[in-house]
Amino acid sequence: MKDLAFDVLDLGMMPYREAWQLQREHHARVVAGGQPALLLVEHLPVLTLGRGAREGNNILVTREYLAGQGIEVLEVERGGDVTYHGPGQLVAYPIFPVGRKVRDFLRLLEAATINALETLGLPDARPNPGYAGVYVDAREVNGREYDQKIASFGVAVKRHVALHGLGLNVTTNLQHFELIVPCGLSGTQMTSVAREYELRGLSRPAGVGEAKVALTQAFHTTFATYDWSLPEALTTPPTPTLTGRPT
């Protein structure tokens, strides 16, 4: 699919390393002035460690156990702690110009995800002040109230262009999140569109295909007036710097 502002590429199911390489290739094109791209993908099971998780302290099982389950562990350049990607989770990588407006960009990612979840029948989707990601209403479990996180965010910005993005749980195997402290947040449970449908008694089926359509449209709407330009300093030759004392 193609939009005037950005391309949308549906990568289907793809191992994380392959999608990571594609991100880098599209990133290089956007840095050089090429068309921005939104990559949509599902991954085979993998844990990724952001810049805040290099020690892997929030992984609750051994690396040997993970290897036996076919779950890879990778260190990546995005922000945040540890998260899980796997089948049934819609991952979106917006390779968009950001400049220095990183916080504004994250708010737009939240807005697009909330818009998509409203389309999918979850009108209580919302941000959680102080934390990246999108949540639905908190829920009491065994006498304790837990935030319910349905989408995780982790972004890197290099040369003013974004890498990585968001993971929206649609029909994700939520038991795999029990292998970690998701995003390092102990008071948070991960949820999914499918789980919320079930707990709310909604008869509609959850599917990644429908979520792709909703999220793509939400990106079109949310980024309709976005500034797609790169900082001038990145696209023009540098001005020679004078050395020595001025005369």
N, C-alpha and C positions, 0 to 999 in steps of 0.2 A: 504494500500500500504506500501511497505517496501523498504528502500534504505540502502546501506551499511553503510552510515554515520548516517542517522536519519530515524525514522519512520514518516509516514504521516498518520494522522488520520482525516477522514472526519466526523465531528460530526453532520452535518446537521443543523437543526434549534434547538437551545437549549437556555433556559433561562440563563441569565448572571451568576447567582449564581452557577448553576450546572457546567458550563464551568470553572468558577473560582476555584471550588473545584477540578476539573480534572487537572487544571494547577498545583495546589499545589501537587497533587499526583504524577504527572509526574516530577515535580521539585524535589521532595524528591528522586525519583529514579535516576535522573541524578546526583544529589549531591552525591549519594551513588555509582556512577560509572556506572549507567545503560545507556541504549540507549537514546540519545537525541530524541526529538519528535517535529514535526510541527503539531499543531492542527488547523484545518480549520473549521470555524463555522459561522452561521448567528445567531444573537440574536433577541429575542423579544425586543420591544422598551425599552430603558434604557438610562439614563444619568449617566456617571461615572465622579467622581471628583478625579483628580490626586492630588499629593502632593502640587501643587501650587494653589489649588482651594478649600481648606477646608471650606472657608466661603460661597462658592457658589454664589459669587457676580456676576458672569457672566451668571447666570440663570435669564432669563428675565420675567418669570411668577412665580406665586406662586406654592408652593408644592401641595396645594390643587387642583389647575388646572391640574398639571401633574398627580396626582393620579386619577382625573376624566378621564383623557385620557389614563389611564393604563400604564403610563410611570414611572418606578421606578427610584429612585436616590440613588446611592451607592458611598461611599468613598472607594477608592482602593489605593494600594501602588505604582502604577506606577508614573512616572514623568508627568509633564504637568498640564494643567488646565482642563476645562470641555469639554467633547465630547459626542456625541450621537452615539449609536449603534442601529440598527434595521434591519428588513428584507430588503434584497437587498444589504446589505453591507457585503462584504467578510472580515471576521476578521481572522487574522493569528496570532497564538501564537507560536513562536519558543522557545521551552524550550531547549536552547542550552547553553553549557559552554561558558563563556565570560571572566572570569578572571578579569583583570583590564583594558581590552581593550574595554571599553564601547563605546567610540567615533568611533572606528573602526567598532564595531558591528553595530552601527546605520547607518554608511555609507553603510555597506553591505545590510542592510534592505532596504535602499533607492535604491541601485543598483538593487536589486531583483525586487522591485516594478516597477521601471522604465523599466526594461527589460520586465516584464509582460505587461505593458501598451503599449510598442512598439509592442509586439505580438498582442495586441488587437486593433491595428490600431491608436494609439495616440503617434506619434513619438516625440512630443514636451514635453513629460513628463520630469520633471527635479526636482532637489532639489532647495530649496530656501535658500541661505546662511544666517545663523543666526537663522533659524527656522527648527524644525524637521518636516518631512513630504515630500510629493511629490505634485508638482503643474504642471498645464499646463499653456499655455501662458495667461497673464493677459488680462482682457476684460473690455471695457468701459461700464458703466451702469449709465444712467442719468447724463452724463457729468463727471463722476468720474471713474478712473481706479481702478479696484479691482484685487488683486491676486486671482487666481482660484485654490483652494486646492482640490485635488481629493483623497488623502490618508493621514491619520493622524497616528502619531506614539506616543507611550508612553510605556516605558520599565522600569521595576524594575530589579535590579540584587541583588540577595541574595545568599550568600555563593558561589559566583562566577558563578551562573547560572541564566539565564534570565527568567523573567516572563512577561506576557502581550506581546504587540507587535504592530500590525498595523491594521488599518481598511481602506479598499479600497471600495469607493463608486462605486457600479456597477449600480444597479437600485434603489438605496436608495430613500426614500421619503425625498427630500431636504427641504421640508417645515418644517420638524421637527427641522432642524438646526436653524430655526428662533426663536426657544424657548430659544436659548442661544447665547452667543458670542463665537463661536467655538474656542476652544483652547485659548481664551482670546485675539484673534486678530481681532480688529475692522475693519481693512482695507482689510479683506479677505472674499471672498465668497466661500462656498462649492459647488463643482460641482461633477458630476458623469460620468461614462462611457456613460450611456444612454443619459444624457444631452449633452455631447460633440458630440456624434453621431448625435443627432438631430440638434444642432446648426451648425454643419459642413456639413450637408446634406448627411451624410453617411447612406446608406440604410441597413447596416448590423444590426442585432438585438443584443442587449446587454443581457448577461445572466450570472448569478453567476457560473453556471456549467463550461462555457468556461473560466471564470476568474480563477476558481480553477485550471484548467489544466495549464493555462499560468503561474500562480503564482508558482505552484508546480515545474514546469520545470525551472522557473527562479531561485528558491531556489537551485535546484540541480546544476545549472550552476554556480551561484554566490558563493556558498559555497563548490565548488568542491575541493578546496585546503585549506579549513579552518582547523585550528588547533583545534581539538576536545578534547584535553587533558585538564584536570582540573589542577590548580596549585598544585604542589607536597605537599604543606603545608596542603591542604585540604584532601588529600587521604592517608597521612602517619601519624602515631601517633606523637604528639608533643614532642619535646625534653625537658626534665625537665629543668626548670629555676633555676639556682643557686641563692641563697640569701646570704646576708652578704657581707663583704668586701673580695676582692680577696687576696690571700696570696702570 
